Amino acid sequence: MAFVSLSRYVREALTMAEYRKGSDFDCVVVFVPALPGCLTQGANLEEARSNLIDAIEVWVTAGLRAGEAPPPLNGCVLGVAAREPELVEAAACA
C-alpha cells in the first residue's frame, strides 16, 4: 500500500466511479461504490464528473473530522498527519 495525497486519492476514486443515466430522469448520476454515500449528479457526464470531485473531497473531509479513516482505493491509502500541524507566521516560511 502506498500513502498518497488527497488529489491522488480523488483520482483513484474517479477510476472506480459508476455513471448512470436513466430514462426516468434527465441527468447523470455518479457514485463511488467504495465510498458509501458518496454520490452526486450533473446535467451531463462532464458536469457529473466535476461534481463528483467535490463530493469525494467533502466525503473524505467529513469522515476525517468524524475520526474515520477513508478506505484504501486501488492499493492507495490517504496520507494523514498524526496530529494537527503547528501554525507559523508567513514570514517564517520564506
C-alpha positions as CSV (number, residue, x, y, z in Angstrom):
1,M,0.0,0.0,0.0
2,A,1.2,3.5,-0.8
3,F,0.3,6.7,1.1
4,V,-0.9,9.3,-1.3
5,S,-2.1,12.9,-1.3
6,L,-5.7,13.9,-1.4
7,S,-5.5,14.8,-5.1
8,R,-4.1,11.3,-5.9
9,Y,-6.8,9.7,-3.7
10,V,-9.5,11.6,-5.6
11,R,-8.0,10.4,-8.9
12,E,-8.1,6.8,-7.7
13,A,-11.7,7.2,-6.6
14,L,-12.6,8.6,-10.1
15,T,-11.3,5.5,-11.7
16,M,-13.9,3.5,-9.7
17,A,-16.8,5.8,-10.4
18,E,-20.0,4.4,-11.9
19,Y,-22.2,6.6,-14.0
20,R,-26.0,6.1,-14.6
21,K,-28.3,7.8,-17.0
22,G,-31.9,6.5,-16.9
23,S,-35.0,7.1,-18.9
24,D,-36.8,8.4,-15.8
25,F,-34.5,11.3,-15.1
26,D,-32.8,14.0,-17.2
27,C,-29.4,13.9,-15.5
28,V,-26.3,11.7,-15.0
29,V,-25.9,10.2,-11.5
30,V,-22.4,9.2,-10.5
31,F,-21.2,7.4,-7.4
32,V,-18.1,5.6,-6.0
33,P,-19.2,2.2,-4.6
34,A,-16.1,2.0,-2.3
35,L,-17.1,5.3,-0.7
36,P,-20.6,4.6,0.8
37,G,-22.9,7.5,0.3
38,C,-20.6,9.4,-2.0
39,L,-22.7,10.4,-4.9
40,T,-23.8,13.3,-7.0
41,Q,-25.3,14.2,-10.3
42,G,-24.9,16.6,-13.3
43,A,-26.6,17.6,-16.5
44,N,-24.0,15.6,-18.5
45,L,-21.0,13.3,-17.9
46,E,-18.6,16.2,-17.6
47,E,-20.6,18.1,-15.1
48,A,-21.3,14.9,-13.1
49,R,-17.5,14.1,-13.0
50,S,-16.7,17.7,-11.9
51,N,-19.4,17.5,-9.2
52,L,-18.0,14.1,-8.1
53,I,-14.6,15.6,-7.5
54,D,-16.1,18.0,-5.0
55,A,-18.3,15.2,-3.5
56,I,-15.3,13.0,-2.9
57,E,-13.4,15.8,-1.2
58,V,-16.3,16.6,1.1
59,W,-16.9,12.9,1.8
60,V,-13.2,12.4,2.8
61,T,-13.1,15.6,4.9
62,A,-16.4,14.8,6.8
63,G,-15.0,11.3,7.6
64,L,-11.7,12.6,8.8
65,R,-13.5,15.1,11.1
66,A,-15.5,12.3,12.5
67,G,-12.4,10.3,13.2
68,E,-12.8,7.8,10.4
69,A,-10.1,6.8,8.0
70,P,-11.1,6.6,4.4
71,P,-10.8,3.2,2.9
72,P,-7.8,2.2,0.7
73,L,-8.5,2.6,-3.0
74,N,-6.6,0.5,-5.6
75,G,-3.8,0.0,-3.0
76,C,-3.6,3.7,-2.2
77,V,-4.1,5.0,1.4
78,L,-4.8,8.7,2.1
79,G,-1.8,10.1,4.0
80,V,-3.0,11.9,7.0
81,A,-0.9,13.8,9.6
82,A,-0.9,12.1,13.1
83,R,-1.5,15.5,14.7
84,E,-2.5,19.0,13.7
85,P,0.5,20.8,12.2
86,E,1.8,23.8,14.0
87,L,0.9,27.2,12.6
88,V,3.8,29.5,11.8
89,E,4.0,33.1,10.7
90,A,4.1,33.6,6.9
91,A,7.5,35.3,7.1
92,A,8.9,32.2,8.8
93,C,8.2,30.1,5.7
94,A,10.2,32.3,3.3
